[in-house]
Amino acid sequence: MDKVFISELKVDAVIGVYDWEKQVRQPLVFDLEMAWDIRVAAQTDDLMHALDYQAVTEYIERFVREQHFQLLESLLERLADGLLQEFGMPWLSIRVEKPAVVPQARAVGLMIERGIS
């Protein structure tokens, strides 16, 4: 299966368990890999047959900005569900980093893989 990817998408989010985190937007950085058969798009040179990564990016930005979660786990699980349903990809992998949360590390984060069953 072919993969479409988006690398280092930065989106500010209200996310966290501490009171101060619920009052400010913090940067999140997303990396995605999405399974997509590109053969028809390649043959036709038509966006209608491609996975529109601009539309995916806009979906992620809108979702993250409109939602408020305490946990990255909740954000990522719901985002993955929404992307699978909205765009019909058979599989995706999402990695999210929350920079400068732990003083000893550049970032913390999660990575999940999900598919439509």
TAJOLIN-V951308 format. One record per pair of residues at least 24 apart in sequence whose C-alpha atoms are under 10 Angstrom apart, sorted by the first residue. I is the first residue (numbers start at 1). J is the second residue. Records with the same first field share a line. If there is no record, write none. Layout:
BEGIN
I = J, J
END
This chain:
BEGIN
1 = 34, 35, 36, 37, 38, 90, 91
2 = 33, 34, 35, 36, 37, 38, 39
3 = 32, 33, 34, 35, 36, 37, 38, 51, 89, 91, 92
4 = 32, 33, 34, 35, 36, 37, 38, 50, 51, 52, 53, 92
5 = 31, 32, 33, 34, 35, 53, 92, 93, 94
6 = 30, 31, 32, 33, 34, 53, 54, 56, 57, 94
7 = 31, 32, 33, 95
8 = 32, 95, 96, 97
9 = 57, 60, 61, 96
10 = 61, 96, 97
11 = 57, 60, 61, 62, 63, 64, 65
12 = 61, 64, 65, 98
13 = 61, 63, 64, 65, 66, 67, 68, 69, 98
14 = 64, 65, 66, 67, 68, 69, 70
15 = 64, 65, 67, 68, 69, 70, 71, 72, 75, 98
16 = 68, 69, 70, 71, 72
17 = 69, 70, 71
18 = 70
21 = 70
22 = 68, 69, 70
25 = 65, 68
26 = 98, 99, 100, 101
27 = 97, 98, 99, 100
28 = 64, 72, 96, 97, 98, 99, 107, 108, 109
29 = 95, 96, 97, 98, 99, 107, 109
30 = 57, 60, 76, 94, 95, 96, 97, 98, 109, 110, 111
31 = 93, 94, 95, 96, 97, 111
32 = 56, 57, 92, 93, 94, 95, 96, 111, 112, 113
33 = 91, 92, 93, 94, 95, 113
34 = 83, 84, 89, 90, 91, 92, 93, 94, 113, 114, 115
35 = 88, 89, 90, 91, 92, 93, 115
36 = 88, 89, 90, 91, 92
37 = 89, 90
51 = 87, 88, 89
52 = 87
55 = 87
56 = 83, 86, 87
59 = 83, 86, 87
72 = 96, 97, 98, 108, 109, 110, 111
73 = 109, 110, 111, 112
76 = 110, 111, 112
77 = 112, 113, 114
80 = 112, 113, 114, 115
81 = 114, 115, 116
84 = 114, 115, 116
85 = 116
88 = 115, 116
89 = 115, 116
90 = 114, 115, 116, 117
91 = 115, 116, 117
92 = 116
END
